[in-house]
Amino acid sequence: MAPSIDRFIAISCTVVGVGPGGTTSLLARLAIVDYRGATIFDTYVTPTTTVTDYRTQQTGITHEHLNSAEAMSFADIQRHCSQFFRGKILVGHSLWNDLAGEAESNHLTLVEVRALTFFFDPSTVLGLPHRAIDTRDVGLYMPFRNALRSPSQTIGLQTLMWQLMSRRCQEGQINPVENARAALDLYRSDADAWEAAIGRGNWPCALPPSTFSRCYL
């Protein structure tokens, strides 16, 4: 039996750069939409460390966005999402980038094991591992990869949307709401086959990069 649509949410994060050269990613904006694409959550995140590159040309994000009264703290984001993600199926593209980001794990502290454990580290993105069986990553879905003759390659969201749905996305600045909806539309375009494969015990996705295995429970 396919999961209830009420269990599905799609997420997407926008990041800015911290550290020397701004090469390490820091969560700056988070968007969550429901199965129908309605926005549940869309907020900027107050930086936990000095931002060295706002990547404004790509993200549209400035100092004012991240330091406004409306921006939420990283700790509040984690607390909110650690509860909200429980029992949910996360849809997205390259979800490991949203769940744990690009930081190394040497500063991560294990806060809670079992039931949606989360890591706290100011240089991660969300820092929220999730059950692998409860993820639907359109960047790892093998039928999409095979359709584009790239079985060993993670294909960008923009390319997937254009090649498989004849739709453009990410043409201007990064919009995480648009990206979450795009990933959701891709999932829904083949949801019956995807869930049928899982129901037969045949996981239809490639494995994420091994260096991000901590993103999954």
C-alpha positions in Angstrom: 0.0 0.0 0.0 1.3 3.4 -1.0 1.9 5.9 1.9 -0.7 8.5 2.6 0.0 11.8 0.7 -0.2 13.5 4.1 3.2 12.0 5.0 5.0 13.6 2.1 6.8 16.9 2.2 9.4 18.4 -0.1 12.3 20.4 1.2 15.0 22.6 -0.3 17.7 24.8 1.3 19.6 27.8 0.1 23.1 28.2 1.5 25.6 31.0 1.8 29.4 30.6 2.3 31.4 30.7 5.5 35.1 30.2 6.3 38.1 31.1 4.1 36.8 31.9 0.6 33.3 31.2 1.6 33.6 27.6 0.5 31.8 25.9 3.4 28.0 26.0 3.2 25.8 27.5 5.9 22.0 27.3 5.9 20.4 30.6 5.0 16.9 29.8 3.8 14.7 26.8 4.2 11.5 26.0 2.3 9.0 23.1 2.9 6.0 22.4 0.8 3.3 19.8 1.1 2.3 17.1 -1.4 0.1 19.6 -3.3 2.9 22.2 -3.5 1.5 24.6 -0.9 4.1 26.3 1.2 4.3 25.1 4.8 7.4 26.8 5.8 9.7 29.4 4.2 12.2 31.3 6.4 15.6 32.9 6.4 18.1 31.7 9.1 20.2 33.9 11.3 23.9 33.0 10.8 25.6 31.1 13.5 29.0 32.4 12.3 30.4 35.1 10.1 29.2 34.9 6.5 32.1 35.4 4.1 30.2 35.0 0.8 26.4 35.7 0.6 26.5 34.3 -3.0 24.0 37.0 -3.7 24.1 36.7 -7.5 22.9 33.1 -7.2 20.9 33.2 -4.0 19.5 36.8 -3.9 20.4 36.7 -0.2 21.9 39.7 1.5 23.1 40.6 5.1 19.7 42.2 5.7 17.7 39.0 4.9 19.7 37.0 7.4 19.7 39.6 10.2 16.0 40.7 9.9 13.5 40.3 12.7 11.8 37.6 10.7 14.8 35.4 10.4 14.8 32.3 12.7 17.8 31.0 14.7 19.5 27.9 13.5 18.6 26.2 16.9 14.9 27.0 16.5 15.0 25.7 12.9 16.5 22.4 14.1 14.0 22.0 16.9 11.1 22.8 14.7 12.2 20.4 11.9 13.3 17.6 14.2 9.7 17.4 15.4 8.0 18.2 12.1 10.0 15.6 10.1 9.0 12.7 12.4 7.0 10.2 10.4 7.3 12.3 7.2 8.6 11.2 3.8 11.1 13.8 2.5 11.1 14.5 -1.2 13.9 16.5 -2.7 17.0 16.6 -5.0 20.4 15.6 -3.5 18.8 15.5 -0.1 22.1 14.8 1.6 23.1 18.4 0.9 20.0 19.7 2.7 20.1 17.2 5.6 23.8 17.6 6.6 25.6 19.9 4.2 29.2 19.9 3.3 30.9 20.2 6.7 33.2 17.6 8.1 31.9 15.7 11.1 34.8 16.4 13.5 32.8 19.1 15.3 29.4 17.3 15.3 27.9 16.3 18.7 25.4 13.5 18.9 22.4 15.0 20.7 19.8 12.2 20.4 19.9 8.7 19.0 16.8 6.9 17.8 13.6 8.7 16.8 15.0 11.4 14.4 18.3 12.2 16.0 19.9 15.4 15.0 23.4 16.9 15.0 24.2 20.4 16.1 27.0 22.1 14.3 27.0 25.7 13.1 28.7 24.7 9.8 26.2 22.2 8.7 23.1 22.9 6.7 20.1 21.3 8.5 22.1 18.7 10.4 19.1 16.4 10.5 19.6 12.7 9.6 16.5 11.0 8.4 15.4 7.4 7.8 16.6 6.4 4.3 13.4 4.4 3.6 11.5 7.7 4.2 13.3 9.7 1.5 12.4 10.1 -2.1 15.4 11.7 -3.8 14.8 12.5 -7.5 18.5 12.9 -8.0 19.1 9.3 -7.1 16.0 7.7 -8.7 17.4 5.2 -11.3 14.5 5.4 -13.8 15.2 9.1 -14.2 18.9 8.5 -14.5 18.4 5.7 -17.0 16.0 7.8 -19.1 18.8 10.4 -19.5 21.4 7.7 -20.0 23.3 8.7 -17.0 23.0 5.8 -14.6 26.1 6.7 -12.6 25.6 10.4 -12.4 23.5 12.7 -10.2 21.7 14.9 -12.8 20.9 18.5 -11.8 17.3 19.4 -10.9 17.2 22.0 -13.8 18.2 19.3 -16.3 15.7 16.8 -14.9 12.9 19.2 -15.1 13.6 20.2 -18.7 14.3 16.8 -20.0 11.5 14.9 -18.2 8.8 17.5 -17.8 9.7 20.2 -20.4 9.7 22.8 -17.7 12.3 25.3 -16.8 13.4 26.1 -13.3 16.3 27.8 -11.6 16.6 30.3 -14.5 17.2 33.2 -12.2 18.3 33.3 -8.6 17.8 30.2 -6.5 14.3 29.9 -5.0 14.0 27.0 -2.6 10.2 27.0 -2.8 10.4 26.6 -6.6 13.0 23.9 -6.2 11.0 22.0 -3.6 7.9 22.1 -5.9 10.0 21.0 -8.8 11.3 17.9 -7.0 7.8 17.1 -5.8 6.5 17.3 -9.4 9.2 15.0 -10.6 8.4 12.5 -7.8 4.6 12.7 -8.5 5.2 12.1 -12.2 6.4 8.5 -11.5 5.1 8.0 -7.9 3.0 4.9 -8.7 6.0 3.0 -10.1 8.3 4.4 -7.4 6.1 3.2 -4.6 5.4 -0.1 -6.3 9.1 -0.9 -6.5 9.5 -0.1 -2.8 6.5 -2.3 -2.0 8.2 -5.2 -3.8 11.3 -4.7 -1.8 13.3 -3.2 -4.7 14.8 0.1 -3.7 14.7 2.1 -7.0 17.4 4.6 -6.1 21.2 4.8 -6.3 23.1 5.2 -3.0 24.1 8.7 -2.0 27.8 9.6 -1.7 29.4 7.5 1.0 30.8 10.5 2.8 27.2 11.6 3.6 26.1 8.3 5.1 25.6 10.1 8.4 22.6 11.9 6.8 20.6 8.7 7.0 19.3 6.5 9.7 
